[in-house]
């Protein structure tokens, strides 16, 4: 049960955005820019970064919903998502993406944990300044989102099918302000 009165039966951040749409609008706009608008990182990679950071923060709602979106976007390569969430270093994603995920992991610990060595390693594998920037901003943003969702004890569904539907909706519709509960 959520710590505050949010729309009943609405999971995760959607309930909080519906509770306070004047702040939710900006949060959804930020998510849309970070995860869907132009970037040298694919939307699948960006959703994977969001799911990876959420996993490290033990935010099951955000991890499951963004992992579901990443699976949809990766399509036939969907198993990569679960590989990364299980053991990023042993996964079959590119070394460049592993280096970016390593940076995201450091951001999740503490922004100052990102060192020049992390940046140099990513650049040596072909990461651009923009890819590094977007990775750090996605990681930092999802730390905030994770704390928002879990700090108010929002509904976290147990059914994987619920997340598959959420992931499909995020891919098809994007991050738009909800007007009514979506089941």
N, C-alpha and C positions, 0 to 999 in steps of 0.2 A: 504494500500500500504506500502510495506517495506521501511524502511529508507535508504536502500542501494540497489544496483542493484543485485538482486538474480534471479535465474531461475523463470520465470513467471509460475504461476499456481502450484508451488510446495509448499506445506504447511510446516509450522513449522521449526523444526531443520533440516529437510531434505534439505531445500533450503540453509541453512547456511553451511551445510556440503558439499553441492555441490559447493557453492561459494568458500569455503576454505578447500579443502579436506585434506591438510596437517595437519590442526588442527582437522578437523572432524574425521579423522581416529582414533585419540587418544580418542576423546569423545565417539565414537561408541564402541571402545574396552572397555572403562570403563563401559559403559552401559551394554555391553554384560557380562562382568565379574560380575557386581553387580546383574544383573537381571536374568541371565541364567546359569552361572556356579555354581559349587558346593557351597552349603550353607545349614545350618540346617533349614533355612526358605525356604518354597516352592517358586517357581517362582511366583505363584499366590499371595502369601503374599508380596513378594518383589515388584511386579507390583502395588499391592494395596497401599503399603507405598508410592511409587512414585506418584500415582494418588492423594492420601490423601494430601501429601505435596504440590503438584501442585495446588490442590483445595484451600488450605489455602493461597497460593501465588496468587490466582486468575489468574493462567495461564491456560486458557481454552484449548489451544492446547494440552499441556502436560497432563492436567487432563483427557480430553476426550480420548486421544489416549492410555494412560496407563490404564485408567479404562476399555477401550475396551479390551485390552490385558488381564487384570485381569479377566474380565468376561469370556473370552475364556478359560483361564486356570482353573478357578473355575468350569466351566462346569455347572452341575446341581445346584451348589451353587452360581451361578452368581449373584442372588439378594443381596448377602452379600456386593458386591461392592457398590451398590447404598445405602444400609443401612448405611455403614460406611461414605460415602460422605455426606449423609443427617444428620446423628447424630451418630458419632462413639460410644459414650457411650451407646446409646440405641440399637446398632446393635447386631446381633447374632454371631459375631466373638468371639473367646475365650477370656477369661480375660487376658491371657498372651499376645495375639496379641493386645488387647486394651492397655495394659501397654507399649508395644513397639510403638504403634501409638502415645501414649501420649509423649513418648520420642521424636519421630519424630516431633511432634507438637512443642516441646520446641526448638529443633534444628532450626525449621523454624523461630522461634521468634529471637533466638540468641543462639549460641552454649553454652554460659555460663549459659543459663536458665536451662540447664539439671543439676539437682542436685543429690546428693547422694540418696536422698529420691526417686527420679524417678528410679534410678538404683536398689535400694533395693526393691522397689515395684515390678519391673519386675522380679528380681531374686527370690523373694518370690513366684512368680507365675510360676517359672520354666524356665525363660529365661536364656540362657547361655551367657557367655561373647561374644562368636562369634555372637549370634543373636543380642545382644545389639550393638556390633561393626558394623555389617552389616546394622542395622537400622539407626544408626547415619550417616554412610557414604552414604547410599542411600538418606537420607533426605538432607544432605549437598550438595550432587551432584545435586539433583533435584532443590534445591534453585538456584544453578548456572545455570543449564539448563533453568529454568523458566525465569531467568533474561536475559539470552542470547536470547531466543526466543522472549520475549516481549520487551526487550530493543531495538531490531532491527525491531520491528513491523512486524514480519513474518505473512504470510497468515494463518488465523485461519478459517477453514471451519465451516459452520453452519449446514451442513447436518449430522445427526447421522450415516447414512449409510457409509459416508466417514470414520468415526472413526472405525466403525465395521470392515471395510476392513483393515485399518491400524493395528488394534489390531490383526486380524487374521494373517496378514503378519509378525508382530513382533513375534507372537507365532511360526509360521511355519518356518520363515527364520532367525529370531533373529535380531541382530543389526549388519548389514553389510553395508559397505560404498556404497551408491547409485552411480550408474554410469550415470544414465539418469533419467529424471523426471518419476515418477510413478503416474499414474492416478487411 
